[in-house]
Amino acid sequence: EEYDYLPYFYSRSFDLSWQFYGDNVGETVLFGDNNPASPKPNFGTYWIKDGKVIGAFLEGGSPDENKAIAKVARVKPAVEDVNQLAKEGISFASKI
């Protein structure tokens, strides 16, 4: 039986917490509100390689949003338009 491994890293400090799944190589696509003055920042990054999302990072995500980015990193969906991906942000992950 093949072992199903998904790289996973996280950090929690004070009111900030982030989760990362997958690989951090390839083109990056930023999304969300990464303004340091925001009371509750919520932003992320997708990593695209060979036309597929292979990694996902999310700061300030809900439990459901964190599950969604984990699924994206595991499924590795194809992406045709990175600008559209940036606009969709976390909603892209929620549709997978």
C-alpha positions as CSV (number, residue, x, y, z in Angstrom):
1,E,0.0,0.0,0.0
2,E,1.3,3.4,-1.0
3,Y,1.8,5.9,1.8
4,D,-0.2,9.1,1.4
5,Y,2.1,12.0,2.6
6,L,1.2,15.6,2.4
7,P,3.8,18.1,3.8
8,Y,2.2,20.3,6.5
9,F,3.6,23.1,8.6
10,Y,1.8,25.5,10.9
11,S,2.4,28.3,13.5
12,R,0.3,29.9,16.2
13,S,1.4,32.9,18.0
14,F,-0.8,35.3,19.9
15,D,-3.7,36.2,17.6
16,L,-1.9,35.0,14.5
17,S,-1.9,31.5,13.0
18,W,-1.0,30.1,9.6
19,Q,-1.1,26.7,7.9
20,F,0.8,25.5,4.9
21,Y,0.2,22.3,2.9
22,G,2.1,20.9,-0.1
23,D,5.3,22.1,-1.8
24,N,6.6,25.7,-2.0
25,V,8.1,25.7,-5.5
26,G,7.0,27.3,-8.7
27,E,5.1,30.5,-9.3
28,T,3.3,32.2,-6.4
29,V,-0.2,33.6,-6.5
30,L,-1.1,35.9,-3.5
31,F,-4.6,36.5,-2.4
32,G,-6.6,38.2,0.4
33,D,-5.9,41.0,2.9
34,N,-2.3,41.1,3.9
35,N,-2.4,44.7,5.2
36,P,-0.3,44.6,8.5
37,A,-2.7,47.2,10.0
38,S,-5.7,44.9,9.6
39,P,-7.1,43.8,12.9
40,K,-7.5,40.2,11.7
41,P,-5.3,39.5,8.6
42,N,-6.6,36.9,6.3
43,F,-4.4,36.1,3.3
44,G,-2.7,33.3,1.5
45,T,-0.6,32.1,-1.3
46,Y,-0.9,29.3,-3.9
47,W,2.2,27.7,-5.5
48,I,1.7,26.8,-9.1
49,K,4.0,24.4,-11.0
50,D,3.3,22.8,-14.4
51,G,-0.1,24.4,-14.5
52,K,-1.2,22.9,-11.2
53,V,-1.6,24.1,-7.6
54,I,1.0,22.1,-5.6
55,G,1.1,24.1,-2.4
56,A,-1.1,26.4,-0.3
57,F,-0.6,28.8,2.6
58,L,-3.3,30.6,4.6
59,E,-3.0,33.1,7.5
60,G,-6.0,33.7,9.7
61,G,-8.1,30.9,8.1
62,S,-11.1,29.3,9.7
63,P,-11.1,25.5,10.3
64,D,-13.1,25.0,7.1
65,E,-10.8,27.2,5.1
66,N,-7.7,25.3,6.4
67,K,-9.3,22.0,5.4
68,A,-10.0,23.4,2.0
69,I,-6.3,24.5,1.3
70,A,-5.2,21.0,2.5
71,K,-7.5,19.5,-0.1
72,V,-6.2,21.7,-2.8
73,A,-2.6,20.7,-2.0
74,R,-3.6,17.0,-2.0
75,V,-5.7,17.1,-5.2
76,K,-3.4,19.5,-7.2
77,P,-6.1,21.0,-9.4
78,A,-5.2,22.6,-12.8
79,V,-5.1,26.3,-13.1
80,E,-5.5,28.1,-16.4
81,D,-5.6,31.8,-15.3
82,V,-3.5,32.8,-12.3
83,N,-5.1,36.3,-12.3
84,Q,-8.5,34.6,-11.8
85,L,-7.0,32.4,-9.1
86,A,-5.8,35.5,-7.3
87,K,-9.3,37.1,-7.5
88,E,-11.0,33.9,-6.3
89,G,-8.5,33.4,-3.4
90,I,-9.8,31.1,-0.7
91,S,-13.1,30.6,-2.6
92,F,-11.1,28.6,-5.2
93,A,-10.1,26.1,-2.5
94,S,-13.6,25.9,-1.1
95,K,-14.9,24.7,-4.5
96,I,-12.4,21.7,-4.7
